[in-house]
């Protein structure tokens, strides 16, 4: 990973919500392609790991892991 980006230059406010939502919705769409699925408790949980994976990637990319207590 390059270490000469926005974080190193002092940028400390970066919006990542759209990326997280996009991962969630893309996974959701893949699940909903199966027209036989009807139960929310079956459909919903499949999309959550995709959202968490994107969030974890952004946390690492922005060097924010373990820094929640600072906010």
VOBA-1610 file (N, C-alpha, C; in pm, whole numbers, padded with zeros to 5 digits, always signed):
BEGIN
Unk+00084-00117+00000Unk+00000+00000+00000Unk+00089+00124+00000Unk+00058+00219-00083Unk+00135+00344-00087Unk+00110+00424+00038Unk+00214+00491+00084Unk+00203+00572+00206Unk+00226+00720+00177Unk+00186+00764+00060Unk+00204+00906+00027Unk+00073+00968-00019Unk-00036+00921+00039Unk-00167+00965-00005Unk-00229+01072+00083Unk-00359+01077+00076Unk-00437+01181+00144Unk-00416+01180+00295Unk-00411+01062+00355Unk-00397+01053+00501Unk-00265+01115+00544Unk-00158+01082+00471Unk-00027+01136+00506Unk-00019+01287+00485Unk-00103+01339+00402Unk-00103+01484+00374Unk-00198+01561+00466Unk-00257+01490+00561Unk-00338+01557+00661Unk-00488+01559+00638Unk-00534+01499+00531Unk-00678+01494+00508Unk-00737+01397+00608Unk-00834+01441+00686Unk-00886+01355+00792Unk-01038+01340+00787Unk-01100+01386+00681Unk-01245+01369+00664Unk-01269+01313+00524Unk-01301+01185+00519Unk-01324+01119+00392Unk-01456+01043+00403Unk-01548+01066+00311Unk-01677+00999+00312Unk-01666+00864+00241Unk-01704+00758+00313Unk-01695+00624+00255Unk-01831+00554+00253Unk-01933+00622+00299Unk-02066+00561+00309Unk-02115+00506+00176Unk-02094+00580+00068Unk-02142+00535-00064Unk-02077+00404-00104Unk-01948+00388-00077Unk-01879+00264-00112Unk-01934+00147-00031Unk-01958+00170+00098Unk-02011+00065+00184Unk-02151+00025+00138Unk-02235+00124+00111Unk-02371+00095+00065Unk-02371+00024-00070Unk-02280+00062-00156Unk-02272-00001-00288Unk-02239-00150-00275Unk-02145-00185-00188Unk-02111-00326-00166Unk-02232-00402-00113Unk-02300-00342-00017Unk-02418-00404+00043Unk-02525-00429-00062Unk-02557-00325-00140Unk-02665-00337-00238Unk-02629-00432-00352Unk-02503-00435-00393Unk-02463-00527-00499Unk-02482-00671-00453Unk-02441-00700-00331Unk-02460-00834-00277Unk-02608-00867-00264Unk-02686-00771-00219Unk-02831-00788-00204Unk-02895-00821-00339Unk-02854-00749-00443Unk-02909-00774-00577Unk-02878-00916-00624Unk-02758-00964-00594Unk-02721-01100-00632Unk-02811-01202-00563Unk-02840-01179-00436Unk-02928-01269-00361Unk-03070-01263-00417Unk-03116-01142-00447Unk-03253-01125-00496Unk-03274-01179-00637Unk-03166-01215-00704Unk-03179-01274-00837Unk-03250-01410-00829Unk-03245-01470-00711Unk-03317-01596-00689Unk-03460-01562-00648Unk-03552-01570-00741Unk-03691-01530-00717Unk-03762-01618-00615Unk-03704-01733-00581Unk-03766-01821-00483Unk-03745-01773-00339Unk-03645-01691-00319Unk-03619-01642-00183Unk-03722-01538-00144Unk-03780-01553-00026Unk-03883-01461+00021Unk-03860-01411+00163Unk-03788-01489+00242Unk-03774-01457+00385Unk-03662-01357+00410Unk-03693-01243+00471Unk-03591-01142+00500Unk-03474-01196+00583Unk-03504-01288+00676Unk-03396-01340+00760Unk-03301-01431+00682Unk-03336-01467+00560Unk-03247-01543+00472Unk-03175-01447+00377Unk-03246-01349+00328Unk-03192-01255+00229Unk-03095-01156+00293Unk-03136-01093+00399Unk-03059-00985+00462Unk-02918-01026+00505Unk-02901-01135+00578Unk-02767-01166+00630Unk-02660-01187+00523Unk-02698-01222+00403Unk-02600-01246+00297Unk-02528-01116+00259Unk-02596-01004+00264Unk-02539-00877+00221Unk-02451-00812+00327Unk-02470-00842+00451Unk-02396-00777+00560Unk-02245-00803+00551Unk-02198-00926+00526Unk-02053-00947+00517Unk-01986-00864+00406Unk-02055-00844+00295Unk-01999-00761+00187Unk-01978-00618+00236Unk-02075-00568+00309Unk-02065-00433+00364Unk-01949-00425+00464Unk-01937-00525+00550Unk-01830-00526+00651Unk-01693-00536+00586Unk-01683-00613+00480Unk-01556-00628+00409Unk-01510-00494+00351Unk-01602-00421+00290Unk-01569-00290+00234Unk-01532-00193+00345Unk-01606-00193+00454Unk-01574-00103+00566Unk-01436-00134+00622Unk-01404-00262+00639Unk-01271-00300+00691Unk-01161-00257+00596Unk-01185-00272+00466Unk-01086-00228+00367Unk-01062-00077+00379Unk-01168-00001+00391Unk-01154+00145+00402Unk-01083+00185+00532Unk-01113+00116+00640Unk-01047+00144+00769Unk-00897+00124+00755Unk-00857+00015+00689Unk-00715-00011+00670Unk-00653+00088+00572Unk-00722+00115+00464Unk-00673+00208+00363Unk-00649+00346+00423Unk-00737+00388+00511Unk-00728+00521+00571Unk-00652+00521+00703Unk-00587+00410+00734Unk-00503+00396+00853Unk-00579+00433+00980Unk-00700+00386+00990Unk-00785+00422+01103Unk-00810+00307+01200Unk-00752+00189+01173Unk-00776+00074+01261Unk-00724+00105+01401Unk-00812+00080+01500Unk-00775+00101+01640Unk-00780+00244+01687Unk-00834+00333+01607Unk-00836+00474+01643Unk-00974+00527+01681Unk-01072+00440+01698Unk-01208+00485+01729Unk-01213+00564+01859Unk-01128+00529+01953Unk-01131+00598+02083Unk-01087+00744+02073Unk-01028+00782+01960Unk-00985+00921+01942Unk-01100+01013+01904Unk-01215+00956+01872Unk-01328+01037+01825Unk-01440+01043+01924
//
